Amino acid sequence: MKLILATRNQHKIEEIKKILSEPDEEKLARSGDQASTNIATQKLEILTLRDFPDVPEVEETGKTMQENAILKAVAVYNATGIPALADDSGLEVDALKGAPGVVSARFAGQGCTYKDNNVKLLGLLKGIPEEKRGAAFRCVVALALNQNDVRIVEGKVRGVITDKEIGGNGFGYDPVFYHPESGKTFAELTQEEKNRVSHRGIAFRKAKELIKRLMTNNG
């Protein structure tokens, strides 16, 4: 089975590929057989839009993350004829009534950098106390098996927005998203640590289980 990750974002590609190819820890503990549990690397060929330079970028015109994920997955399937996996992720800040939400990637304007977005966010939250700086990272994943069969899964994790950028790993809002259970911002975690607890990690592990069921004709 071939699967296209509907993105050219190298940071996302690296994270998603690691999640899809990691062994299933629960089954590994029971069987001790890593090869038998890692279906993603054995039977699934993972491609990305970097392998299809002629496929145009999909404009994110949806009003929700789910709409955008579906738009991207279906458009890439239609362009290639290969099942496509797309996500739309965003940061929802309590004090900003859920903003930036669906416009998280372009919060500071079209063509903005990760730094621009973080600077704008911290500016809007200046003077707001820690107990009111709650936020959630959310990731919606759409798997388009064809244009009429699209499966949806979601991951969400709560945290607190810091008052400055902390850490040099990750990307996007990671330096300002403090994860209480880890005691660190996402940007202070290694990629492996982040994948275990992040919204994207949760969502794509659900997607991985869905793919495995489909590959064994149980989906």
Secondary structure, DSSP 8 states (H G I E B T S, - for coil): -EEEES---HHHHHHHHHHHHS--HHHHHHH--HHHH-HHHHH-EEEEGGG-TTS-------SSHHHHHHHHHHHHHHHHSS-EEEEEEEEEEGGGTT-BGGGGGGTT-TT--HHHHHHHHHHHTTT--GGG-EEEEEEEEEEEEETTEEEEEEEEEEEEE-SS---SSS-TTGGGEEETTTTEEGGGS-HHHHHHHSHHHHHHHHHHHHHHHHHTT--
